[in-house]
Amino acid sequence: MNVNLQPFLKNDLVSLRPLIQSDFKPLYAVASDPLIWEQHQNKDRYTLENFTEFFNESIASKGALVIVDVKMEKIIGCSRFKTVDESNGVVEIGWSFLGRAYWGGHHNREFKKLMINYALQYCKYVVFYVNSINFRSQCAMEKLGAKRTDDTSKSWVLSEDRGVTYVIDAPL
C-alpha cells in the first residue's frame, strides 16, 4: 500500500491540501470555538496551549490536510490520514473538525468523500474512530454511509471501551 497521505484534492465546494506552519493562525481562528470540542475527548482543545500541541502533532503526522471553502477561499477546518494496518490495507481518516458555520451542510460530506475516494484507490478499508460520547460525529458517520463495526477480531477495530469504529470499503 503506497499512498501519499498529503494529496491535493478538490471539488466544487472544498479543496484539501497539506497543512503547513503558516496555517496556524487561520486554523486556530476556527478551532478556538469551545462548542466545536464539547463532545470531544479533549474538550479544551480550543485553548491556545492545547491547540498548539494539536497543531504541532498534525504537522508532525505528515498526514494532515487543511480544508478550504472554495468559494470563500478560506480555511474552515482540517483532517488527517493515518495508515493503521498496511498489511490489511487500512487507512484512518480522523482528527477532523469544521467551523460551526459549516455544520449540517454539505461541506463535511464533501471533504470526507474526497478523502475516502482517494484513499480507496490504494487501500481496502477506510476507518473512522469516534469517541463513544460524540453523538454528532456518530450521526455524521451514519449519514455518510459508514458502517459501525464491533468485530474486534480485526486488530484495527477498537474495543467498545476505547470508542466506536466505522468502516467504509467502497467509494462514495
N, C-alpha and C positions, 0 to 999 in steps of 0.2 A: 504494500500500500504506500504509494509515493504521492502524497498530497501536499500542496502548498497551503499552509494554514493562514496565510495572509494574502488572499487574492483581491483583486479589484472586481467588484460585482455591481451591476446597475440594472434598474428597470425604470419605468416612468415615474415612480414615486420616491424611491430611495436609492442611494448609492452607498456602497461599503468599500472602505479602503483601510490599509494598515494604520493602526493607531500610532501616532508619533508624539514626541515630547511636547511640541507646540500646541497639541490639542488639549493640554491640561486645563487651561482657563475656560474655554468654551464648554468643555465636558463637565467641569465642576459646576459651572453655572446651571447645568441641567440637574446634576446629581445632588446639589445642595438642598433639594426639596425633601424634607423628612418623610412626607407621605409616600414617596417612591419606595422607601425602605421599611415601611411599617409592618409588612408581613414577611420580611426577610430575616434570616437568622442573624444578620449584622445590622440591627436597627439603627445604629449610629454611624452608618457609612456616609451620611450626609455631612458629617463634620469634616473640616479641612484636614485634620490629622488622619482620620480613618480613610477618607477618600484618597489622600496622597499615598497611603500604603496600598490601597486597592489599585490605583493608577500605576504605581511602580511595578506591582505584581503583573498587571496587564501587559505593560511594556515588556517585561522580562519573559512573559509566556511565549512570545513570538507567535501568538495565535489571535491577538486582539484586533478587532475591527471597529472603526468608528462608523456610526450610522448618520448619514446626511440626508436631510429633506431636499430633494432635487429642486423643487420649485422655489423654496425659500433660501437654498444654498447655505443651510446652517446645520450644525451638529445637533442631533436630537437624542443621541444615546450611543451605546456601544454593546458589543457582544464578543464572544470568543469561541474559537475552535480549540479542541484538545484531542489528541489521539489517546484513546482509552485502552484499546486492545488491538494492536496492529495485526496479530496473527488471525484474529477473527473479524477484522475489518470494521472496527467500531470507533466512531468519532463522536465526541460530545460537542454540543452547542450549549453554551451556558454563560453565566456571569452577565446576562443581558439586562439592560434597563432602557427605558424610554422616558422622555419628559412627559408629564401628565397631560399636556395638551395633545399628545398623540395616543393616549389610551382610548380603547374602544373603537378605533377607526381601522383603517387598512394597513397602517404602517408596520405594526407588529407582524402580521401575517406576511406581508411582502418582503421584509428583510429576512425573516426566517425561511421563507420559500426560496429566496436566492441562495441562502446558506445551505439549506437541505439539498436542493437540486444540484448544487455544486459538489457537495461532499459525496453524494451518492454516485457520482461519476467515478469515485475512487474507493469507496468502501461499501459494505453490505448494510450497515446499520448506522443510523444517527440516533443518539440518545440525549435525553434531557433529564437532569437530576433536579428535582424540585423539593424544597422544604415542605414537610408534611403539613405545616400550618399556612402555607402560601396558597390560599384558595384562588386568588386572582390568577396566578401563573398556572395552576392546575386547570382552571377553566379555559385559559388561553391555549394550553396544550391540546385539550379535547376539541376545541373549535378548530384547531389546526389539523386534526385528524390523527394525532399521535395516540398510540395505544399504551395504556398503563400496563406494566408487567410486574409480577411478583415472583417470577421464575428465577430464584436465587441459585439454581444450578448453573446459570451463566455467571461467570466471575464478574461481569460488568453490571449486574443488576444489584441495586442497593437493597440491603435488608430493611425491613419496614421501620426499624428504629432510627435509620440514617436518612430516610427521605423516601421520595416516590420516584420511580424510574418510568419514563415514557420513551417509546421506541417508534421510529419511522423507518421503513425499509423500501419505500417506493417514492419516486419523485411526486411532487405536488402539481 
